[in-house]
Amino acid sequence: MHTPEHPGSHEHPGDHHDSDATGEHESPPPDNEVRLRTLIDRHIGEAIRERRSIDHEIARAVAAAVHDLTAPACQDQLLRFILLGADGAPQLREELLHQLDAGDLPDPLPRWACWLLLHHAHADPALSEQLPTDGDGLHVYLAYIRPDMPAPGDADQRLEEFAAIYRGSFPDAAAVVRGMSPLDDWETAIYAVADEQGCRDYVRFDEAALIQHIINSWDVIPYGGRYHVFD
């Protein structure tokens, strides 16, 4: 089971309270940055709860947020999306993947960019039916599962590879157990027999053993307060 650094431990502007060598404090982020982050994070939370991609206007807000910190080729594609709102262009997906692989975007921009990327991909009929919508799953995949740089033109193949091994994102360990095993069916069948025999109060599943089996069988990666599961 992978244990990458929890995003809550990442430092952001304004996290420091100690003085630097000159005795000066880092300035807190401007109010507009705080409002933007709150807005985007709230909409991502709604997308997670509703199991969908982010809204189009929030995707454009993410594109604007990451634009200035990306390479020129990526900036061109982002600007086209910001101004025209056109979804589905493979060039944007390719440039975003290259930017994410470079690993030089500060938090929380890599996470946001993954949500933008999947929103954009879902506008392409060739991809929409086969791709998950969860940007956190893609972020974990790119950061911890398949860190290799993509070759030119293989962005969509990379997304398809992500979809092929991604098994879902779960809010807690109990949800992982039920999502990655037929526990509900087992309980129904076994408890029915136990009720007939009058011994239901003495029948219990060894959930610790089941969790260990899942950990041994899949990559279970905690990130963003959830568990992300891959083959």
N, C-alpha and C positions, 0 to 999 in steps of 0.2 A: 504494500500500500504506500503510495507516494505521500509525502508530507511536505509540500511546498509551503513557503512562507504565506501565512494568512494575510489577506489584503488589509485587515485591520491593523497589522503591524507596520504597514508601509508608512513612511513619513511624508507629509505634504506640507506645503508652505503654511507656516503658522503653528506647526506641531512643536517647534523648539521653544523652550523656555529659558535655556541657559544662554549666557552671554558668550559671544565669540571672543577671539583674542583681543579685539579692539574695544570690547565692552559694549558693542552695539548689538541690538536685537534685530532679527530678521523681520521685515515688514509683513503684516498679515496680507492675505490675498485681497484684492479689491472687491467691493461689494458685488459688482456685476459678475465676477468670476464665481463667487459663492452662490449667487442666485442661479447662474447657469448650471453649476454642478448639482445643486439641489433639484432643479427642474429635470435635468437629464436622468439623474439617479432615480427620481420619483417615477418617471415614465418607464425606465427599465424595470423597476419593481413591479409596475402594473403589467408590463409585458410578460414577466416571469409568472405572475399569478394567473394570467389569462392564457398562458402558453401560446404566445404569438410573437411576431417580430415587432420592433418598435414602429411607431407612427412615422409617416413620411416627413412631417415637419420637424419632428425630433431628430430624424436621421439627417436632415439638412442642418440642424443646429450642431450636431456632432461633427459634420463635415466642416463647418465654420470653425469649430473649436480646435480641430487638429490641423487645419490648413497651413497655418504659418510655420508649423514645426516639421513639415514633411519635405521631401525632396521635390525639386522643380517639376518632374514628370508627374508626381502624385498631386502636386498643387494644381496643375492644369486640369486634371480629371475632377478633382474636388470642386474647383471653381465652376466647372461646367455643370456639375450636379447642384451646387448651391444656387446658381443663377437660373438654370433652366429646369431644375427638378426632374431631370430625365433619369429614370432607373434602368438597370439592366445591362449597361455597357460593360463588356468584359474587361476593357482597359482599366476601368476604375478598380475592379476586383484585383487585377494583377498588380497594379501599383500599390494598393493598400496592403496586399500580402507581402510585397517586397519591403514596404515600410515597416510592417510589424516584425518581419524577420530581422531587420537591422537592429531592433531592440533599443532604439534611442529615443523613443517617445516617453515622456514622464507620465507617471500614474496621475489620473485614471484613464489617460487617453488610449492606451492599448485595448483596455476592456471596451471602452466606448466604440473604438474603431471596429472591433469584432461584431458588435451589434449593428453598426452601420453596414458592414460588409454583408452580413446575412440578410438584412433588410433589402439591400441592393440586389443580391442574388435571387431573392424570392420574387422579384419582378420579372425574372427571366423564365419563361415557360419551360425551358429545357431543364431548369434546375429546381423550380419551386416545389415539385412533388416529391423530390428525393432528399431535400435538405432539412435539417432541424431548424428551428427558429431561435434557439437559445444561444445568444452571443457569448455568455459565460462559458458554455461548453466549448465553443470554438476557441476562446481565449486560452483555456486550459490545454486544449489540443495543441495549439501553436507553441505554447510556452513550455510544456512538459512532455508531450507525447511524440510529436514530429517536428523537431526544431530545425530540420534541414532547410536550406535556402531553396526556393522553387526555381526551376529552369524557366526561361522565358516562354510564355504561352501556356503554362500548365496550371494556372490558377484554379480553373474550374475542376480539373482533375484532383487537385489538392482538396478542394471542398468536398468532392465526392468521396475521397478517401476518408475524410473526417466523418462524413455521414455513415460510412460503412462500418466504422468501429465504435461510434458513439452510441451508448446505451441509455443515456438519460442523465438528468440532474435531479437530485432529491433533497428535500429540506432537512432530513435528519437520518440517523442510522436505521431507525425502524422503517422508514420509507424505502431505504435501500434494500433491506431484507425482503420486504413485501414486493418491491418492484423487480427484484432480480431472482426471485424464487417463487414457486407455486405455493407459498405458505398458506394463502387464503383457502385454496382448494384442499390442501392437506388437512388444515384445521377442520373444515367442513366434514370431510370424510372420516377422519379419526374421531372427532368429537361425537359424530353420529353413532359410531360403534361404542364409544365410551358411555354415551347416554343409555344405550341398550343394556350395557353390562353394569350400569350403576357406578361407574368408577371415574366419571369425568373430573371430579375434584382432585384426582391423583395423576391426571395425565397432563404433562407439560412438554413443550418443545424445548430442546436445548438451543436457545437462540444464540448463545455465545459460539457454539460449534457451527451454526449456520452462518453467522457473520464471518467466522474464520474461513469457511469454505468459499464465501463470496470474495473475500480479500485475496485468497489464493487463486481464484479463477479469473478475476478481472482486475484492471487497474482502477482503484477507487481513490479519487484525488479530492481532498477538501479545498475549497476555494470560495470566497465570497459568502461564507455562512451556509454553504450547501456542499453536497457530495456529488462529484461528477464521475460517471462510470464509463469505462472504455474496455473493449476487448484487449 
